[in-house]
């Protein structure tokens, strides 16, 4: 395995958040036997703070919850149930930061202590700030659920950390089609919630990043961050290999390097790179398609460029091939996003 990847079989995930997921299911009438089926997780493990799960266990647990949960709002319900305590030492460190910006950047630095398979970006501009989800989970139903968890939980944590119960994003953007339960987002947001977007993100007023946290304490924050760094060094999970491939592809949009070139950038062989991505349930081509899809939707929504130019910008010399690929990626023709 390439150094710096996360694995389906390594015990990297603290039990705190999976235990909350189980609790949410139980509160809706599910049984332990159904939730924990084929996970090799016992009920005693859920109460043991030293327990760490591997990613295959977590994926199976989430699949069981999706299968048996009595409504489609599982992600929203989990996002609303997670509190800062479930983030362990990272949560304690964020709680003590001076302001929201510091807390977000700390979360960005140590997110893999909570979940190594996703990360987020903070995009600061003059008019607005975007907190953007990046995930490489190859199962669509689980990815959509994670999007719901992300937008709800980041918002609820911001309200808790600042003491501002009415804090709202400017917009919530979700990278999946409008679901049947779309009205349920209004339980958490008093702002537009948009679907079929290029990416999942929260759009904020930049002034929110400067809001002080109600439990700020610099000495405590320094101590907690030091412990986060120690834990991260001990466990070893860094930026996942899928995230590294994605970052390389985004460095030269429209001129995407072949897989062997990407492998050389990562100081590994094409075979080793392919095997590492396969272990995660993805591939170079799938990540490339994800990047192309996001870029294409962005161009279609936010520019007046003709289809031929959009196709060229995402690496297609033949517009008809681009149209076929775009329909395969999204289920829609490019004109749908105009």
C-alpha positions as CSV (number, residue, x, y, z in Angstrom):
1,X,0.0,0.0,0.0
2,X,1.2,3.5,-0.8
3,X,2.2,5.4,2.3
4,X,-0.4,7.9,3.3
5,X,-3.4,6.0,2.1
6,X,-6.3,4.9,4.3
7,X,-7.4,1.3,4.1
8,X,-10.7,-0.6,4.4
9,X,-9.1,-2.9,6.9
10,X,-7.1,-0.7,9.2
11,X,-8.8,0.2,12.5
12,X,-8.7,4.0,12.1
13,X,-12.2,5.2,13.1
14,X,-13.0,6.0,16.7
15,X,-16.2,4.5,17.9
16,X,-17.8,7.8,19.0
17,X,-19.6,8.7,15.8
18,X,-20.6,5.1,14.8
19,X,-22.1,4.7,18.3
20,X,-24.2,7.8,17.7
21,X,-25.3,6.4,14.4
22,X,-26.4,3.2,16.1
23,X,-28.3,5.3,18.8
24,X,-30.1,7.2,16.1
25,X,-31.3,3.9,14.6
26,X,-32.4,2.5,17.9
27,X,-34.4,5.7,18.6
28,X,-36.3,5.0,15.4
29,X,-37.2,1.4,16.5
30,X,-34.4,-0.5,14.8
31,X,-32.8,-3.5,16.5
32,X,-29.2,-4.0,17.3
33,X,-29.2,-7.2,15.3
34,X,-30.2,-5.4,12.1
35,X,-27.9,-2.4,12.6
36,X,-24.8,-4.5,13.4
37,X,-25.5,-7.4,10.9
38,X,-22.2,-8.6,9.4
39,X,-20.2,-5.8,11.0
40,X,-18.4,-7.8,13.7
41,X,-19.3,-5.0,16.0
42,X,-20.6,-6.1,19.4
43,X,-22.8,-3.9,21.7
44,X,-20.0,-3.8,24.3
45,X,-17.7,-2.3,21.7
46,X,-20.1,0.6,21.3
47,X,-19.5,1.6,24.9
48,X,-15.7,1.2,24.9
49,X,-14.0,4.5,24.1
50,X,-10.8,2.7,23.0
51,X,-12.6,0.9,20.2
52,X,-11.6,1.7,16.6
53,X,-13.4,0.4,13.6
54,X,-12.1,-0.2,10.1
55,X,-13.8,1.4,7.2
56,X,-15.4,-1.8,5.9
57,X,-17.2,-2.1,9.3
58,X,-18.4,1.5,9.0
59,X,-19.6,1.1,5.4
60,X,-21.5,-2.1,6.4
61,X,-23.0,-0.4,9.4
62,X,-24.2,2.6,7.4
63,X,-25.6,0.3,4.7
64,X,-27.6,-1.5,7.3
65,X,-29.0,1.7,8.7
66,X,-29.9,2.9,5.2
67,X,-31.7,-0.4,4.5
68,X,-33.7,-0.5,7.7
69,X,-34.2,3.2,8.6
70,X,-37.9,4.1,8.5
71,X,-37.4,7.3,6.5
72,X,-35.0,8.8,4.0
73,X,-33.8,11.4,6.4
74,X,-31.1,9.3,8.1
75,X,-28.3,11.7,7.1
76,X,-30.2,14.7,8.4
77,X,-31.0,12.9,11.7
78,X,-27.5,11.8,12.3
79,X,-26.1,15.3,11.4
80,X,-28.5,16.8,14.0
81,X,-27.5,14.3,16.6
82,X,-23.8,14.6,16.5
83,X,-22.3,17.1,19.0
84,X,-18.8,18.3,19.6
85,X,-18.1,15.5,22.2
86,X,-18.3,12.9,19.4
87,X,-15.2,14.4,17.8
88,X,-13.0,13.4,20.8
89,X,-9.8,15.3,21.3
90,X,-10.3,17.2,18.0
91,X,-13.7,18.4,19.3
92,X,-12.1,19.6,22.5
93,X,-9.4,21.5,20.6
94,X,-12.0,23.1,18.3
95,X,-14.1,24.1,21.3
96,X,-11.2,26.1,22.8
97,X,-10.2,28.0,19.6
98,X,-10.5,31.7,19.5
99,X,-12.9,32.0,16.5
100,X,-14.7,30.0,13.8
101,X,-11.8,30.4,11.3
102,X,-9.3,28.9,13.8
103,X,-11.7,26.0,14.6
104,X,-12.3,25.3,10.9
105,X,-8.6,25.2,10.0
106,X,-7.9,23.0,13.0
107,X,-10.7,20.6,11.8
108,X,-9.2,20.7,8.3
109,X,-5.7,19.8,9.7
110,X,-6.8,16.9,11.9
111,X,-10.1,15.7,10.2
112,X,-8.6,12.2,9.6
113,X,-8.7,11.5,13.3
114,X,-12.5,11.3,12.9
115,X,-12.9,10.0,9.3
116,X,-10.0,9.5,6.9
117,X,-12.2,9.0,3.8
118,X,-13.4,12.6,3.5
119,X,-12.1,16.1,3.8
120,X,-13.4,19.6,3.3
121,X,-12.1,22.8,1.9
122,X,-12.5,26.4,3.0
123,X,-12.8,28.8,0.1
124,X,-12.7,32.4,1.2
125,X,-13.7,35.2,-1.2
126,X,-14.7,38.8,-0.7
127,X,-18.5,38.3,-1.0
128,X,-18.8,34.8,0.5
129,X,-17.1,31.8,2.0
130,X,-17.6,28.2,1.0
131,X,-17.1,25.2,3.2
132,X,-16.9,22.4,0.6
133,X,-17.1,18.6,1.1
134,X,-14.8,16.3,-0.7
135,X,-15.4,12.6,-0.3
136,X,-14.2,9.5,-2.1
137,X,-16.8,7.0,-0.9
138,X,-17.8,5.0,-4.0
139,X,-21.3,4.1,-2.9
140,X,-23.9,6.6,-4.0
141,X,-26.4,6.1,-1.3
142,X,-23.8,6.4,1.4
143,X,-22.3,9.5,-0.3
144,X,-25.7,11.2,-0.4
145,X,-26.2,10.4,3.3
146,X,-22.8,11.8,4.1
147,X,-23.7,15.1,2.3
148,X,-26.7,15.5,4.5
149,X,-24.7,14.7,7.6
150,X,-22.0,17.3,6.5
151,X,-24.3,20.3,5.9
152,X,-26.4,19.8,9.0
153,X,-23.6,18.9,11.4
154,X,-21.3,21.7,10.3
155,X,-24.1,24.2,10.8
156,X,-25.2,22.9,14.1
157,X,-21.6,22.8,15.4
158,X,-21.1,26.4,14.3
159,X,-24.2,27.4,16.3
160,X,-23.0,25.6,19.3
161,X,-19.4,26.9,19.2
162,X,-20.5,30.5,18.8
163,X,-23.6,30.4,21.0
164,X,-25.6,31.8,18.0
165,X,-28.6,29.5,17.7
166,X,-30.0,31.4,14.7
167,X,-26.7,31.3,12.7
168,X,-27.6,30.5,9.0
169,X,-25.7,29.8,5.8
170,X,-26.5,32.0,2.9
171,X,-27.1,28.9,0.8
172,X,-26.8,25.1,1.1
173,X,-25.7,23.4,-2.1
174,X,-25.9,19.6,-2.5
175,X,-24.3,17.5,-5.2
176,X,-27.2,15.1,-5.8
177,X,-30.7,15.3,-7.2
178,X,-33.6,16.8,-5.2
179,X,-34.9,14.0,-2.9
180,X,-38.5,13.2,-1.9
181,X,-37.8,14.6,1.6
182,X,-36.5,18.0,0.4
183,X,-38.9,19.8,2.6
184,X,-37.2,18.3,5.7
185,X,-34.1,20.5,5.2
186,X,-36.1,23.4,6.5
187,X,-35.9,21.8,10.0
188,X,-32.3,22.9,10.0
189,X,-32.0,25.8,7.5
190,X,-33.9,29.0,6.9
191,X,-32.1,29.7,3.6
192,X,-32.2,28.3,0.1
193,X,-31.3,24.6,-0.3
194,X,-30.2,23.9,-3.9
195,X,-29.8,20.4,-5.5
196,X,-27.9,19.1,-8.5
197,X,-25.0,21.4,-7.7
198,X,-21.4,20.8,-8.9
199,X,-20.4,20.1,-5.3
200,X,-21.8,19.9,-1.8
201,X,-21.0,23.1,0.2
202,X,-22.2,25.6,2.7
203,X,-22.1,29.2,1.5
204,X,-21.5,31.6,4.4
205,X,-21.1,35.3,5.1
206,X,-17.3,35.7,5.5
207,X,-18.0,37.7,8.8
208,X,-19.0,34.4,10.4
209,X,-15.4,33.2,10.3
210,X,-14.4,36.0,12.7
211,X,-17.1,35.2,15.3
212,X,-15.5,34.4,18.7
213,X,-16.2,31.1,20.3
214,X,-17.9,31.1,23.7
215,X,-15.4,28.7,25.3
216,X,-12.2,30.1,23.8
217,X,-9.1,29.4,25.8
218,X,-5.7,29.6,24.0
219,X,-3.8,27.5,26.5
220,X,-6.3,24.7,26.4
221,X,-6.5,24.9,22.6
222,X,-2.7,24.5,22.4
223,X,-2.7,21.6,24.7
224,X,-5.5,19.8,22.8
225,X,-3.9,20.4,19.4
226,X,-0.7,19.0,20.7
227,X,-2.5,15.8,21.7
228,X,-4.2,15.7,18.3
229,X,-0.8,15.9,16.6
230,X,0.5,13.1,18.8
231,X,-2.5,10.8,18.0
232,X,-2.2,11.5,14.3
233,X,1.5,10.7,14.3
234,X,0.8,7.5,16.2
235,X,-2.0,6.3,13.9
236,X,-0.5,7.5,10.7
237,X,-3.5,8.3,8.4
238,X,-2.6,11.2,6.1
239,X,-4.2,12.6,3.0
240,X,-5.9,9.6,1.3
241,X,-4.5,8.4,-2.1
242,X,-7.8,9.3,-3.8
243,X,-7.6,12.9,-2.5
244,X,-4.0,13.1,-3.8
245,X,-5.0,11.9,-7.3
246,X,-7.9,14.4,-7.3
247,X,-5.5,17.2,-6.3
248,X,-3.1,16.4,-9.1
249,X,-6.0,16.3,-11.7
250,X,-7.2,19.7,-10.5
251,X,-3.7,21.3,-10.9
252,X,-4.1,21.3,-14.7
253,X,-7.9,21.3,-15.5
254,X,-8.6,20.3,-19.1
255,X,-5.2,18.7,-19.6
256,X,-5.6,15.7,-17.3
257,X,-2.4,13.5,-17.1
258,X,-2.6,9.8,-17.8
259,X,-2.6,7.4,-14.9
260,X,1.1,6.6,-15.3
261,X,2.0,10.3,-15.1
262,X,-0.1,10.6,-11.9
263,X,1.6,7.5,-10.5
264,X,5.0,9.1,-11.1
265,X,3.9,12.3,-9.3
266,X,3.1,10.0,-6.3
267,X,6.5,8.2,-6.6
268,X,4.8,4.9,-7.2
269,X,4.0,2.5,-10.0
270,X,0.8,2.4,-12.1
271,X,0.1,-1.1,-10.8
272,X,0.5,-0.1,-7.1
273,X,-1.6,3.1,-7.6
274,X,-4.4,1.1,-9.3
275,X,-4.4,-1.6,-6.6
276,X,-4.5,1.1,-3.8
277,X,-7.5,2.8,-5.5
278,X,-9.2,-0.6,-6.1
279,X,-8.9,-1.4,-2.4
280,X,-10.9,1.8,-1.7
281,X,-13.6,0.8,-4.2
282,X,-12.6,3.4,-6.8
283,X,-10.3,3.9,-9.7
284,X,-8.3,6.5,-11.6
285,X,-11.0,6.7,-14.2
286,X,-13.8,7.1,-11.7
287,X,-12.0,10.0,-9.9
288,X,-11.2,11.6,-13.3
289,X,-14.9,11.4,-14.2
290,X,-15.9,13.0,-10.9
291,X,-13.5,15.9,-11.5
292,X,-14.8,16.3,-15.1
293,X,-18.4,16.2,-14.0
294,X,-17.9,18.8,-11.3
295,X,-16.0,21.1,-13.7
296,X,-18.6,20.7,-16.5
297,X,-21.5,21.5,-14.2
298,X,-19.7,24.5,-12.9
299,X,-19.1,25.8,-16.5
300,X,-22.6,25.1,-17.6
301,X,-24.2,26.8,-14.6
302,X,-21.9,29.8,-14.3
303,X,-20.9,30.7,-17.9
304,X,-22.4,31.2,-21.3
305,X,-19.8,29.0,-23.0
306,X,-21.1,26.8,-25.8
307,X,-21.2,23.1,-25.2
308,X,-18.2,22.6,-27.6
309,X,-16.0,24.8,-25.4
310,X,-17.2,23.2,-22.2
311,X,-16.4,19.8,-23.7
312,X,-12.9,21.0,-24.6
313,X,-12.3,22.5,-21.1
314,X,-12.9,19.1,-19.5
315,X,-10.8,17.2,-21.9
316,X,-13.2,16.1,-24.7
317,X,-12.3,17.0,-28.3
318,X,-15.6,15.5,-29.6
319,X,-18.7,17.2,-28.2
320,X,-20.9,14.1,-28.9
321,X,-18.6,12.0,-26.7
322,X,-18.8,14.6,-24.0
323,X,-22.7,14.6,-24.2
324,X,-22.7,10.8,-23.8
325,X,-20.3,10.9,-20.9
326,X,-22.2,13.7,-19.2
327,X,-25.5,11.8,-19.4
328,X,-23.7,8.8,-17.9
329,X,-22.4,10.9,-15.0
330,X,-25.5,12.8,-14.2
331,X,-28.5,11.1,-15.9
332,X,-29.2,14.4,-17.7
333,X,-28.2,16.2,-20.9
334,X,-25.8,19.2,-20.5
335,X,-28.7,21.6,-21.3
336,X,-30.4,20.5,-18.0
337,X,-27.8,22.5,-16.1
338,X,-28.2,25.7,-18.1
